[in-house]
Amino acid sequence: MQHWLRFEQAGRAGFGRLEGTTILVHTGDMFTGASPIGETLDLAAVTLLTPTVPGKMIALWNNFHALAAKLDAAIPAEPLYFFKSSNSFLAHGGTIRKPAFYDGKVVYEAELGVVIGRRCKAVTETEADACIFGYTCVNDITAAEVLNRDPAFAQWSRAKSYDSFGVFGPVIATGLDPATLTVRLLLNGQERQNYPVADMIFSPRRLVSLLSQDMTLEPGDVICCGTSVGVGSMKPGSSVEVTIEGIGSLVNRFE
């Protein structure tokens, strides 16, 4: 298993592999050929960036059996998804901020993120494995009262794409079996979500295959696999933490 991250230090951006609390700085391309340069940095001495800069972030709705049962929602025949815009991306340690005009509920959703490592179009499930670089933690933030503000049109992308609403990181972990993972969310230190990835309706490799029939997936793209039960709202001043064993903890403050 390896952990990859992007960082900023002394005004420069870089990337590398994390071993303990030490970053082994690399050059080249994280997905197509990275080489160590012999430099190391202490994790505490850098500011973490999002571990990739996705060309697109695809986010799933209704992708867990437990949540579908709770909502009395039908099991979908194919993935149901929306997009989160690039301006929404926020790294570990960053502050989630609601838009100035909005005073309604702001909702957290802890999720597993799939990071694409190579260009793929119309791939099979077997071929999809080679297209997945690794996995990351995601907090899919929503301005809940914007979503259905207009009864004629559900505003998924708007409600979920405000600045700082696409939170992911802190690293990309490779060499994991996603079916063994558990996603947890702590709000101010209290557990609010705890669910197994194995409960997914569409597994990560199946998602990659099916989504690649709709669009070409590029290196660095992120697929947010959807969430399960326990979704709730946050009050300003809250600390929110998404933890997936084997990946790490994504910690942010909401203001």
Secondary structure, DSSP 8 states (H G I E B T S, - for coil): -EEEEEEEETTEEEEEEEETTEEEEEEEETTTEEEEEEEEEEGGGSEEE-SS--S-EEEEES-BHHHHHHHT----SS-EEEEE-GGGEE-TT-EE---TT--S-EEE-EEEEEEE-S-BSS--HHHHGGGEEEEEEEEE-EEHHHHTSSTTS--HHHHH-STT-EEEEEEEEES--GGG-EEEEEETTEEEEEEEGGGBSS-HHHHHHHHHHHS-B-TT-EEE----S--EEE-TTEEEEEEETTTEEEEEEE-
